[in-house]
Amino acid sequence: MIRRTAFHVIPLVAALMVAGLSACQPAAANDAQALPAPTVDAPKTTAAGEQTAVLAGGCFWGIEAVFEHVKGVHKVVAGFSGGAADTAHYDEVSDGNTGHAESVRVQFDPAKVSYGQLLQVFFSVALDPTELNRQGPDSGTQYRSVVFYGNDEQKKIATGYIAQLTAAKSFPAPIVTQVVPLKAFYPAESYHQHYFSEHPDNPYIVINDAPKVANLQKLFPTLYQPEQQVVDVQLH
């Protein structure tokens, strides 16, 4: 496990560390593929409104960046889910003993993008769902992949999509992404919010996260938006 805040202090050493670690991992970002759309999905609505998805798949910087570039998404917040409120702090979560996973809360317009489409993007470009308790250079249960469903419909879509991808043998190894009920989501500290756009030259971002956004643009051009408005986050 690496505490990513260290990259602010010694960027050259950090770049070498991350590059070395990344060389030991599967080239998931380069192997990204546009997976088929879910056969079970929520119908798009014509009524104005907003829905929420909570997803975890490794470092929340990259997951947040991907969904901030998806059309129909209004707001993305980096945070923690799966543990208790009093341990929802980066330094504690980084120890891997809190039960939390680094997560993102995605607020979206279901008239413009469906929950199933968000999952299609998630599994296609945001993570490697076959990695257990890790993503790329980051290891620990806090980096596990999880779909935190907010209702029965989301659960049905998520479990159905994983079953669909499994039956199609879309990945060379079993999908280990968990599908569990959402109990609570806790926003992370302010310096973690919109980290991709605020620190585009950070070695970790360049090596691990920029390829995810590039793959989103390449594989889902009709869903891609160049920029997302940054919104101030009210922390708990």
C-alpha positions as CSV (number, residue, x, y, z in Angstrom):
1,M,0.0,0.0,0.0
2,I,1.2,3.5,-0.8
3,R,-0.1,6.7,0.8
4,R,-0.5,8.8,-2.3
5,T,0.0,12.1,-0.4
6,A,3.8,11.3,-0.6
7,F,3.8,12.2,-4.3
8,H,3.5,15.9,-3.4
9,V,6.8,15.8,-1.5
10,I,9.2,14.0,-3.8
11,P,7.6,13.9,-7.3
12,L,10.7,12.4,-9.0
13,V,11.1,9.6,-6.6
14,A,7.4,9.0,-6.6
15,A,7.3,8.8,-10.4
16,L,10.0,6.1,-10.3
17,M,8.2,4.2,-7.6
18,V,4.9,4.3,-9.4
19,A,6.4,3.5,-12.7
20,G,8.2,0.5,-11.2
21,L,5.1,-0.8,-9.4
22,S,2.9,-0.3,-12.5
23,A,5.3,-2.3,-14.5
24,C,4.5,-5.3,-12.3
25,Q,0.7,-5.0,-12.8
26,P,-1.5,-6.1,-15.8
27,A,-1.8,-3.4,-18.4
28,A,-5.5,-3.0,-17.7
29,A,-5.7,0.6,-18.9
30,N,-4.2,-0.3,-22.3
31,D,-6.4,-3.3,-22.6
32,A,-9.6,-1.5,-21.9
33,Q,-12.5,-2.6,-24.0
34,A,-16.0,-1.2,-24.6
35,L,-18.1,-3.9,-22.9
36,P,-21.7,-4.5,-24.2
37,A,-24.5,-2.6,-22.6
38,P,-26.4,-4.3,-19.8
39,T,-29.3,-6.4,-21.0
40,V,-31.1,-5.4,-17.8
41,D,-31.2,-1.7,-17.2
42,A,-33.5,1.1,-15.9
43,P,-35.4,2.8,-18.6
44,K,-34.5,6.4,-19.3
45,T,-37.0,8.8,-18.0
46,T,-38.2,12.1,-19.6
47,A,-39.0,13.6,-16.2
48,A,-36.4,15.9,-14.6
49,G,-34.7,14.5,-11.6
50,E,-31.5,13.1,-10.1
51,Q,-30.4,9.7,-9.0
52,T,-27.3,8.5,-7.1
53,A,-24.8,5.7,-7.7
54,V,-22.0,4.8,-5.3
55,L,-19.1,2.8,-6.7
56,A,-15.6,1.8,-5.5
57,G,-12.8,0.6,-7.7
58,G,-9.3,1.5,-6.3
59,C,-8.1,5.0,-5.8
60,F,-11.0,7.4,-5.9
61,W,-9.1,10.0,-7.8
62,G,-9.3,8.1,-11.0
63,I,-12.9,6.8,-10.6
64,E,-14.0,10.4,-9.8
65,A,-12.2,11.7,-12.9
66,V,-13.9,9.1,-15.2
67,F,-17.4,10.0,-14.1
68,E,-16.8,13.7,-14.1
69,H,-16.4,13.3,-17.8
70,V,-19.6,11.4,-18.4
71,K,-22.5,13.3,-20.0
72,G,-25.6,13.4,-17.7
73,V,-23.5,13.3,-14.5
74,H,-24.1,16.4,-12.4
75,K,-21.7,15.9,-9.6
76,V,-19.1,13.4,-8.3
77,V,-17.7,13.3,-4.8
78,A,-14.8,11.2,-3.6
79,G,-15.3,9.5,-0.3
80,F,-15.6,6.4,1.7
81,S,-18.2,3.7,2.2
82,G,-18.5,0.4,4.0
83,G,-17.3,1.4,7.4
84,A,-18.3,3.6,10.3
85,A,-18.6,7.4,10.4
86,D,-15.9,7.9,13.0
87,T,-13.2,6.2,10.8
88,A,-14.1,7.9,7.5
89,H,-10.8,9.8,7.3
90,Y,-8.1,9.2,4.7
91,D,-5.3,8.4,7.2
92,E,-7.4,5.8,9.0
93,V,-8.9,4.3,5.8
94,S,-5.4,4.0,4.4
95,D,-4.5,1.5,7.1
96,G,-6.9,-0.9,5.6
97,N,-8.7,-1.8,8.9
98,T,-11.8,0.3,8.8
99,G,-14.0,-1.6,6.5
100,H,-14.2,1.4,4.2
101,A,-13.5,1.3,0.5
102,E,-12.4,4.5,-1.3
103,S,-15.6,5.3,-3.2
104,V,-17.3,7.9,-5.3
105,R,-20.9,9.2,-5.2
106,V,-22.2,9.9,-8.6
107,Q,-25.3,12.1,-9.0
108,F,-26.7,11.8,-12.5
109,D,-29.7,12.7,-14.6
110,P,-31.5,9.4,-15.5
111,A,-33.0,11.1,-18.6
112,K,-29.5,11.5,-20.0
113,V,-27.6,8.5,-18.7
114,S,-28.9,5.3,-17.2
115,Y,-27.6,3.4,-14.2
116,G,-26.7,0.5,-16.5
117,Q,-24.6,2.8,-18.7
118,L,-22.7,4.1,-15.7
119,L,-21.9,0.4,-14.8
120,Q,-20.9,-0.2,-18.4
121,V,-18.4,2.7,-18.2
122,F,-17.3,1.5,-14.7
123,F,-16.4,-2.0,-15.8
124,S,-15.0,-1.0,-19.2
125,V,-12.5,1.8,-18.3
126,A,-12.5,2.6,-14.6
127,L,-11.1,-0.6,-13.1
128,D,-10.0,-4.2,-13.5
129,P,-12.9,-6.0,-11.8
130,T,-10.8,-9.2,-11.5
131,E,-8.3,-7.7,-9.1
132,L,-9.1,-8.7,-5.5
133,N,-8.5,-6.0,-2.8
134,R,-6.2,-4.0,-5.1
135,Q,-6.1,-1.9,-8.2
136,G,-2.8,-1.3,-10.0
137,P,-0.1,-0.2,-7.5
138,D,-2.6,0.1,-4.6
139,S,-3.3,-2.9,-2.4
140,G,-5.6,-3.4,0.6
141,T,-9.3,-3.9,1.2
142,Q,-9.8,-0.1,1.0
143,Y,-9.1,-0.5,-2.8
144,R,-11.6,-3.3,-3.4
145,S,-14.2,-3.0,-6.1
146,V,-17.8,-2.6,-5.0
147,V,-21.1,-1.6,-6.3
148,F,-23.0,-0.1,-3.4
149,Y,-26.6,-0.4,-4.5
150,G,-29.2,2.1,-3.1
151,N,-32.4,0.1,-4.0
152,D,-33.6,-3.2,-5.4
153,E,-33.5,-1.9,-9.0
154,Q,-29.8,-1.0,-8.7
155,K,-29.1,-4.4,-7.2
156,K,-30.9,-6.2,-10.0
157,I,-29.1,-4.2,-12.7
158,A,-25.6,-4.7,-11.0
159,T,-26.0,-8.4,-10.4
160,G,-27.5,-9.0,-13.8
161,Y,-24.7,-7.2,-15.5
162,I,-21.9,-9.1,-13.7
163,A,-23.7,-12.3,-14.6
164,Q,-23.9,-11.2,-18.2
165,L,-20.2,-10.3,-18.4
166,T,-19.3,-13.6,-16.7
167,A,-21.4,-15.6,-19.1
168,A,-19.8,-13.8,-22.0
169,K,-16.3,-14.5,-20.6
170,S,-15.6,-10.8,-21.0
171,F,-12.5,-11.0,-18.7
172,P,-9.8,-13.7,-18.5
173,A,-10.4,-14.2,-14.7
174,P,-13.5,-14.2,-12.5
175,I,-15.1,-10.8,-11.6
176,V,-14.6,-10.2,-7.9
177,T,-16.5,-6.9,-7.6
178,Q,-18.9,-7.0,-4.7
179,V,-22.5,-6.0,-4.9
180,V,-23.6,-4.8,-1.4
181,P,-26.3,-2.5,0.0
182,L,-25.3,1.1,0.6
183,K,-25.4,2.0,4.3
184,A,-23.8,5.4,4.2
185,F,-21.3,7.5,2.1
186,Y,-18.9,9.9,3.7
187,P,-17.1,12.6,1.7
188,A,-13.4,12.6,1.8
189,E,-11.2,15.6,2.8
190,S,-11.4,18.6,0.5
191,Y,-8.0,18.1,-0.9
192,H,-9.1,14.8,-2.5
193,Q,-12.0,16.4,-4.4
194,H,-11.4,16.9,-8.1
195,Y,-7.8,15.8,-7.7
196,F,-7.4,14.8,-11.3
197,S,-8.3,18.2,-12.6
198,E,-6.4,20.1,-9.9
199,H,-3.2,18.0,-10.2
200,P,-3.0,16.8,-13.8
201,D,0.9,16.6,-13.7
202,N,1.0,14.4,-10.5
203,P,2.9,11.2,-11.5
204,Y,0.2,9.0,-10.0
205,I,-2.4,10.7,-12.1
206,V,-0.4,10.7,-15.3
207,I,0.4,7.0,-15.0
208,N,-2.7,5.5,-13.5
209,D,-5.7,7.8,-14.1
210,A,-5.2,9.8,-17.3
211,P,-5.4,6.6,-19.4
212,K,-8.8,5.8,-17.9
213,V,-10.2,9.2,-19.0
214,A,-8.6,8.8,-22.4
215,N,-10.2,5.4,-22.8
216,L,-13.5,6.8,-21.9
217,Q,-13.2,9.3,-24.7
218,K,-12.0,6.7,-27.1
219,L,-14.5,3.9,-26.4
220,F,-17.6,5.9,-25.4
221,P,-17.4,9.1,-27.5
222,T,-21.2,9.8,-27.3
223,L,-21.0,9.7,-23.5
224,Y,-17.8,11.7,-23.1
225,Q,-17.8,15.3,-22.1
226,P,-14.5,17.3,-22.1
227,E,-15.0,19.0,-18.7
228,Q,-17.3,18.8,-15.7
229,Q,-18.1,21.8,-13.6
230,V,-16.4,21.7,-10.3
231,V,-18.8,22.1,-7.4
232,D,-17.9,22.9,-3.8
233,V,-18.4,19.9,-1.5
234,Q,-20.1,20.2,1.9
235,L,-18.1,17.8,4.1
236,H,-19.7,15.9,7.0
